[in-house]
Amino acid sequence: MLRITTEQSKESTKIKLEGKLAGVWVDEVEQTWQSVSQSNPRESVFVDLCGVTFIDAGGKQLLRRMHRQGAGFRCCGPDIAATVDQIVSDTPR
């Protein structure tokens, strides 16, 4: 299960995720991200992963694509932070 919440401000949009970024939920996050990105293409998108407990291979691929297209990430736990650090360092912009 994954909870997806979006919050918009004047400068950016935050996509907050809580739960497991895995399986069918990866597609749901991608749809949300595409919708946010297309509605305001110049706006920064940040993904809050503080509530994420697990990321599968599909979730990692999605985060790589998001990073390539300019998304920023916020992480709180050491496991998720290490995963995101690896994604960010391995992904050219």
TORDRENVO-852138 format. One record per residue: x, y, z of N, C-alpha, C in turn. Coordinates in pm, whole numbers, padded with zeros to 5 digits, always signed. Layout:
REM TORDRENVO-852138
XYZXYZXYZ ...
***
This chain:
REM TORDRENVO-852138
+00085-00119+00000+00000+00000+00000+00088+00124+00000 +00044+00226-00070+00118+00352-00078+00019+00467-00077 +00048+00565+00004-00033+00687+00006+00043+00795-00070 -00026+00861-00162+00034+00966-00245-00042+01095-00219 +00032+01198-00179-00028+01328-00153+00052+01434-00229 -00017+01528-00292+00053+01639-00357+00020+01769-00286 +00122+01853-00275+00106+01985-00215+00172+02086-00306 +00100+02191-00343+00155+02293-00432+00178+02422-00358 +00290+02487-00391+00318+02621-00343+00344+02707-00466 +00383+02831-00446+00408+02920-00560+00527+02875-00644 +00629+02817-00579+00752+02782-00649+00766+02634-00685 +00693+02547-00617+00718+02404-00637+00594+02321-00603 +00606+02194-00639+00505+02095-00602+00576+01984-00528 +00518+01940-00418+00574+01829-00343+00483+01709-00359 +00545+01595-00392+00474+01469-00395+00521+01391-00273 +00431+01369-00181+00465+01299-00057+00419+01154-00067 +00513+01062-00041+00484+00920-00050+00497+00856+00088 +00402+00767+00120+00404+00697+00247+00368+00550+00224 +00461+00461+00255+00438+00318+00236+00545+00258+00148 +00506+00160+00066+00600+00089-00020+00589+00138-00163 +00702+00183-00218+00707+00222-00358+00743+00097-00437 +00641+00019-00468+00662-00112-00530+00539-00153-00609 +00562-00243-00706+00451-00302-00780+00365-00199-00852 +00234-00216-00840+00140-00128-00911+00148+00017-00862 +00201+00038-00745+00210+00173-00690+00312+00258-00765 +00410+00193-00827+00508+00267-00907+00436+00338-01022 +00344+00268-01087+00267+00329-01197+00182+00444-01146 +00124+00430-01028+00041+00538-00971+00126+00663-00945 +00246+00643-00891+00336+00757-00865+00377+00821-00997 +00406+00738-01097+00446+00793-01226+00333+00876-01287 +00211+00829-01277+00097+00906-01329+00083+01039-01256 +00100+01036-01125+00093+01160-01046+00203+01255-01088 +00324+01203-01099+00439+01285-01138+00419+01345-01277 +00373+01265-01372+00350+01314-01508+00245+01425-01507 +00140+01405-01431+00034+01505-01423+00087+01637-01365 +00162+01627-01258+00220+01746-01194+00317+01815-01289 +00403+01738-01353+00505+01793-01443+00443+01860-01565 +00338+01802-01619+00275+01859-01738+00192+01982-01707 +00133+01987-01588+00048+02101-01555+00129+02228-01530 +00251+02214-01478+00339+02328-01453+00483+02290-01486 +00519+02287-01615+00650+02236-01655+00769+02314-01601 +00751+02440-01566+00863+02520-01514+00877+02511-01363 +00783+02450-01301+00781+02442-01156+00869+02326-01107 +00938+02346-00997+01020+02240-00938+00930+02135-00873 +00972+02010-00885+00900+01899-00822+00993+01834-00721 +00944+01821-00599+01018+01754-00493+00938+01633-00448 +01008+01524-00423+00944+01400-00378+00988+01375-00235 +00892+01374-00144+00918+01348-00003+00905+01199+00021 +01019+01135+00049+01024+00991+00069+01038+00953+00217 +01014+01048+00307+01033+01021+00450+00943+00909+00501 +00827+00893+00441+00734+00790+00485+00746+00659+00409 +00845+00649+00319+00862+00528+00238+00942+00424+00317 +00892+00301+00316+00956+00193+00390+01029+00094+00301 +01001+00096+00169+01063+00001+00077+01052+00054-00065 +01157+00032-00146+01155+00069-00288+01201-00052-00368 +01116-00101-00460+01157-00214-00543+01231-00164-00667 +01271-00256-00755+01349-00220-00873+01274-00122-00964 +01144-00143-00981+01064-00051-01062+01059+00088-01001 +01049+00094-00869+01049+00223-00798+01181+00296-00816 +01290+00220-00811+01423+00281-00831+01436+00336-00972 +01386+00261-01071+01391+00310-01209+01311+00439-01225 +01194+00443-01162+01112+00564-01169+01185+00681-01105 +01245+00661-00989+01318+00769-00923+01434+00817-01010 +01501+00727-01080+01609+00767-01173+01554+00858-01282 +01441+00819-01341+01381+00902-01447+01339+01038-01393 +01282+01037-01274+01239+01163-01213+01360+01253-01188 +01467+01195-01136+01588+01273-01109+01646+01331-01238 +01649+01248-01345+01699+01293-01474+01622+01414-01525 +01494+01419-01492+01410+01529-01540+01398+01642-01438 +01483+01639-01334+01494+01753-01245+01427+01743-01110 +01365+01632-01078+01299+01618-00948+01404+01614-00836 +01368+01670-00723+01451+01663-00604+01388+01568-00504 +01467+01518-00410+01419+01420-00314+01448+01463-00171 +01359+01423-00081+01378+01441+00063+01364+01304+00126 +01465+01265+00203+01465+01134+00269+01494+01152+00417 +01442+01062+00498+01467+01070+00641+01540+00948+00696 +01500+00828+00657+01560+00706+00710+01690+00672+00639 +01783+00604+00708+01913+00573+00647+01904+00478+00528 +01815+00382+00529+01805+00286+00418+01756+00353+00291 +01649+00429+00303+01594+00498+00186+01691+00606+00139 +01752+00677+00232+01850+00780+00195+01967+00719+00119 +02016+00604+00161+02126+00537+00090+02084+00496-00050 +01963+00447-00065+01911+00409-00196+01903+00531-00287 +01849+00640-00236+01835+00762-00316+01972+00821-00348 +02065+00819-00253+02200+00868-00280+02263+00792-00396 +02244+00661-00398+02299+00580-00506+02233+00616-00639 +02102+00632-00638+02029+00670-00760+02078+00804-00812 +02091+00901-00723+02133+01036-00763+02277+01036-00815 +02365+00961-00750+02506+00961-00793+02526+00884-00922 +02439+00786-00951+02450+00705-01073+02376+00764-01193 +02297+00868-01170+02210+00920-01275+02261+01054-01326 +02308+01059-01451+02347+01190-01507+02222+01272-01537 +02233+01401-01524+02122+01492-01555+02131+01545-01693 
***
